[in-house]
Amino acid sequence: MANGGIIGPNNPVGNVPVAAGTDAFNAPGTFTRPVTTVDLLIVGGGGAGQKGPSGGGGGGGGMILIPGHSIPSGPHAITVGAGGAGGTWPSGTSTAGNPSTFAPGQPWGLEAIRGGTNGSNPGGSGSGNNGEGGGGSPGGSSTQAPSMPAPTAPFGFGSSGGAGLDAQRKGGGGGGAGGAGSPAPSGGGPGGVGKSAQPLFGAAPQPYYPSNGVNYAGGGGGGSDTSGSRFPADAGSGSPDGSGGAGSPSSPGSSPGVAGVTNSGGAGGASSDVQGTNAGNGGSGQVLVKYPGYSQFAASGVFKISEVYDYVKAGNWSN
């Protein structure tokens, strides 16, 4: 109905309560809510699986899960890291993921480090070591928690990658936010388990969770060379939570390493010895910001487009 010549329903003047909620960022953006305490999930992009007959699985993106983080009221920039690109046959090189950030460059800012790739390289979670020339050495270490100043360091998560098996050319699994990648047994090593966001953001399903559910940043499975007299066991599985991808099977066919799940920060699986196979891409990261309820001033006749839509849909908007 009309209200003093302003078209639309009556809209109260003064402070209007806004319910608590969660803003999800799957791409760069800005958090603008006028609050001073938030719960945060920040996940970096997962590393790609290593390309090669016995490559290591990619490392999951670094993960930050922090409650009650104090921030000043005002806009805060957010970046979301892309996953690493898997190396393509015959000579492509895999790349690490990219970091995700909340308020970069600010004293209250936080960064989830990219997931590692290509052998013993470190990252948010380290990549698995390769089994050809890796010499059975450990995979890459996690640099997530060590990169964070006190008192935030305990809220950073990542794990090391698994060792490769040189004699049999089997790659280790990449590390995950919740556990280390497995060393190569008779086949490629499985990726390390990711970590659940449920303690702060609720049980699945939620509209903001990735397709695998509530877990993030799992490691990728290692590759397996089955040529000659080597053990016939195959490539490693992805992380048990489903965010990290499995290594490429050496037979049959030439299917690539499996990609990490989009917006989970899961890592990609390594490629196998089959000609034409590519390593799996890492999954992109995500930032979730859970905010408390607050009050917002509203003036009569001023509406968000979404509010106009809701009024029209309910039959309560008058021209």
Sequence and secondary structure as in RCSB ss.txt:
>XXXX:A:sequence
MANGGIIGPNNPVGNVPVAAGTDAFNAPGTFTRPVTTVDLLIVGGGGAGQKGPSGGGGGGGGMILIPGHSIPSGP
HAITVGAGGAGGTWPSGTSTAGNPSTFAPGQPWGLEAIRGGTNGSNPGGSGSGNNGEGGGGSPGGSSTQAPSMPA
PTAPFGFGSSGGAGLDAQRKGGGGGGAGGAGSPAPSGGGPGGVGKSAQPLFGAAPQPYYPSNGVNYAGGGGGGSD
TSGSRFPADAGSGSPDGSGGAGSPSSPGSSPGVAGVTNSGGAGGASSDVQGTNAGNGGSGQVLVKYPGYSQFAAS
GVFKISEVYDYVKAGNWSN
>XXXX:A:secstr
  BTTB SS    EEEEE  EEEEESSSEEE  S SEEEEEEE        STT        EEEEEEEE  SS 
EEEE         TTT        EEESTTSTT EEE     SSS  BSS     SSS TT     B TGGGS T
TTGGGEE       BTTTTB     BTTB     SSS       EE HHHH SS  TTS TT SEE       B 
  TTS         TTSSS     SSSTT       TTTT       SSTT         EEEEEE  EEEEE T
T   HHHHHHHHHHT    
